[in-house]
Amino acid sequence: MRLFLPVALVLCAAALCALPAVAAELESPYTDPSAPWLRGNLHTHTTNSDGRQAPQAVVDEYAGMGYDFLMLSDHDQLTDPASVDPKGMVMIPGNEISAKGPHLLHVNATKKIEPDRDRQKVLDAIAADRGFAVMNHPNWTKNYNHCDLALLEQLNGYAGIEIFNGVILVLEGSEYATDKWDRLLAQGKRVWGFATDDSHDNGHRGLGWVMVQTGDRTPDGIADAMRRGSFYASTGVTFDEISVEGLTVRVRAANAQKLRVFGSLGRMQATADGTEITHTVNPEKAGNYVRVEAYGAGSAIAWTQPLFVKN
């Protein structure tokens, strides 16, 4: 037996080495290319909190701009969607939980969640409801720390962060937060990127929005698609294609002038002038994900969700 055991081990190891390697591929949240894209805003205030227009006036404006869905996200209270005429839009119930700590959206809420200084308790309460949470304007304030990276790393259970918040254009800080997004993604957190208006008056409309890919025009259907990551964020660029095959990603945007592929920690992997880019990812260089940004006229940008490298 002493003579044959090493031989058996060698043969077994050789057989294992002969097995085909599992090829890496990109995991895409865009799984139904035939589904329509629905435009919506999740961060909107009315006179029920600190907005300057009544709920119906706000709804009328967004409907007039061609939006497909809207959430009236008043501070620490629910504005009943049934209290307004939706003018053809899908109204998603929710609010912005603001008191006692960094602000966050409760999307598709069934009930009001009370603010708590322990934001993890708030997130846990939202998780027990049917909705999901989005951490708001992380880089608001002059120190860019309304919600600092350490807290975002510590918290669990939120679906994403605002990577663009329109109202910060007229406030201190930065309206963008892709810096924190990339750091969270590089650590393995699966968080989606949202763009919103955070509108308080009619000068804050149409600054940032999400485009959700779903054929289910109901609050639950739209919320579920966002929870899966089947959407992109935009301030003016429209994606015509986001497709993945193996490790190759292809993105087209007719009104883009340049596109870039970013990997872990925001390291640029590829760039292309024009309206499309096709890139085959090298996981050793890209890390655990890639995402695409498209740039249009002026400050118009669109962001895909992360495409995670799966082995």
Backbone hydrogen bonds, N-H to C=O, Kabsch-Sander energy under -0.5 kcal/mol:
donor,donor_aa,acceptor,acceptor_aa,energy
5,L,1,M,-2.2
7,V,3,L,-0.6
8,A,4,F,-2.4
9,L,5,L,-2.3
10,V,6,P,-2.3
11,L,7,V,-2.5
12,C,8,A,-2.4
13,A,9,L,-2.5
14,A,10,V,-2.4
15,A,11,L,-2.1
16,L,12,C,-2.1
17,C,13,A,-2.2
18,A,14,A,-1.4
19,L,15,A,-0.6
19,L,16,L,-1.1
23,A,21,A,-0.6
25,E,310,K,-2.6
26,L,246,G,-3.1
27,E,308,F,-3.3
28,S,26,L,-0.7
31,T,29,P,-1.4
35,A,32,D,-1.8
38,L,212,V,-2.9
40,G,210,V,-2.3
41,N,69,F,-1.1
44,T,42,L,-0.6
45,H,199,S,-2.7
47,T,53,Q,-1.6
49,S,46,T,-2.1
51,G,46,T,-2.8
52,R,200,H,-3.1
58,V,54,A,-2.1
59,V,55,P,-2.5
60,D,56,Q,-2.7
61,E,57,A,-1.8
62,Y,58,V,-2.1
63,A,59,V,-2.6
64,G,60,D,-2.1
65,M,61,E,-1.0
66,G,63,A,-1.5
67,Y,62,Y,-2.0
68,D,39,R,-2.8
69,F,39,R,-1.6
70,L,90,V,-2.1
71,M,41,N,-2.0
73,S,44,T,-2.1
73,S,71,M,-0.9
74,D,72,L,-0.8
76,D,96,E,-3.2
77,Q,74,D,-1.0
79,T,72,L,-0.6
79,T,77,Q,-0.6
79,T,94,G,-0.6
80,D,78,L,-0.7
83,S,80,D,-2.1
84,V,81,P,-1.4
89,M,86,P,-1.9
90,V,68,D,-2.6
91,M,89,M,-0.6
92,I,70,L,-2.6
92,I,90,V,-0.6
95,N,106,H,-1.3
96,E,74,D,-1.9
97,I,95,N,-0.6
97,I,104,L,-2.9
98,S,96,E,-0.8
101,G,98,S,-1.1
104,L,97,I,-1.6
105,L,134,V,-2.9
106,H,95,N,-2.9
107,V,105,L,-0.7
107,V,132,F,-3.0
108,N,93,P,-1.4
109,A,93,P,-1.6
109,A,106,H,-0.5
114,E,112,K,-0.5
119,R,117,R,-1.2
121,K,118,D,-1.0
122,V,118,D,-1.2
123,L,119,R,-2.4
124,D,120,Q,-2.5
125,A,121,K,-2.0
126,I,122,V,-2.2
127,A,123,L,-2.4
128,A,124,D,-1.5
129,D,125,A,-0.8
129,D,126,I,-0.8
132,F,107,V,-1.4
134,V,105,L,-1.4
135,M,160,G,-2.5
136,N,103,H,-2.1
140,W,137,H,-1.7
141,T,172,E,-1.6
144,Y,141,T,-2.4
145,N,140,W,-0.6
146,H,138,P,-0.6
146,H,140,W,-1.3
147,C,138,P,-1.8
148,D,145,N,-0.5
152,L,148,D,-2.1
153,E,149,L,-2.5
154,Q,150,A,-1.7
155,L,151,L,-2.6
159,A,133,A,-2.4
160,G,133,A,-1.0
161,I,192,W,-2.0
162,E,135,M,-2.4
163,I,161,I,-0.8
163,I,194,F,-2.4
164,F,194,F,-1.5
165,N,175,E,-1.5
166,G,196,T,-2.4
167,V,197,D,-1.2
168,I,165,N,-1.0
169,L,166,G,-1.8
170,V,167,V,-1.7
171,L,168,I,-1.3
174,S,139,N,-2.2
177,A,163,I,-1.6
181,W,177,A,-1.9
182,D,178,T,-2.7
183,R,179,D,-1.4
184,L,180,K,-2.3
185,L,181,W,-2.6
186,A,182,D,-2.4
187,Q,183,R,-1.1
188,G,185,L,-1.8
189,K,184,L,-2.1
191,V,189,K,-1.3
192,W,159,A,-2.7
194,F,161,I,-2.5
194,F,192,W,-0.5
196,T,164,F,-1.9
198,D,43,H,-1.4
199,S,43,H,-1.5
204,H,201,D,-2.1
205,R,202,N,-0.6
209,W,234,S,-2.4
210,V,40,G,-2.3
211,M,232,Y,-2.7
212,V,38,L,-3.0
212,V,210,V,-0.6
213,Q,230,S,-2.9
214,T,36,P,-1.8
214,T,212,V,-1.0
217,R,215,G,-0.9
218,T,216,D,-1.7
222,I,218,T,-2.7
223,A,219,P,-2.4
224,D,220,D,-2.8
225,A,221,G,-1.8
226,M,222,I,-2.0
227,R,223,A,-2.5
228,R,224,D,-1.7
229,G,225,A,-0.6
229,G,226,M,-1.0
230,S,225,A,-2.7
231,F,229,G,-1.9
232,Y,211,M,-1.9
233,A,303,W,-1.9
234,S,209,W,-2.5
235,T,301,I,-3.0
236,G,301,I,-0.6
237,V,301,I,-0.7
239,F,237,V,-0.5
240,D,252,R,-3.1
241,E,252,R,-1.6
243,S,250,R,-2.8
245,E,248,T,-2.5
248,T,245,E,-2.3
249,V,247,L,-0.5
249,V,279,H,-2.7
250,R,243,S,-2.7
251,V,277,I,-2.5
252,R,241,E,-2.0
253,A,275,T,-3.0
256,A,253,A,-2.0
257,Q,295,Y,-3.9
258,K,295,Y,-1.4
259,L,272,A,-2.6
260,R,293,E,-2.6
261,V,270,A,-2.7
262,F,291,R,-3.2
263,G,267,R,-3.3
264,S,286,A,-3.6
265,L,182,D,-0.7
266,G,263,G,-1.9
267,R,264,S,-1.3
269,Q,261,V,-3.7
270,A,261,V,-1.3
272,A,259,L,-2.4
274,G,257,Q,-2.9
277,I,251,V,-2.3
279,H,249,V,-2.6
281,V,247,L,-3.0
281,V,279,H,-0.6
285,K,282,N,-1.4
286,A,282,N,-3.0
287,G,283,P,-2.3
290,V,307,L,-1.6
291,R,262,F,-2.2
293,E,260,R,-2.5
294,A,302,A,-2.4
295,Y,258,K,-3.1
296,G,300,A,-2.8
300,A,297,A,-1.9
302,A,294,A,-1.8
303,W,233,A,-2.8
304,T,292,V,-2.7
307,L,290,V,-3.5
308,F,27,E,-1.1
308,F,306,P,-0.7
309,V,288,N,-2.1
310,K,25,E,-3.7
310,K,308,F,-0.5
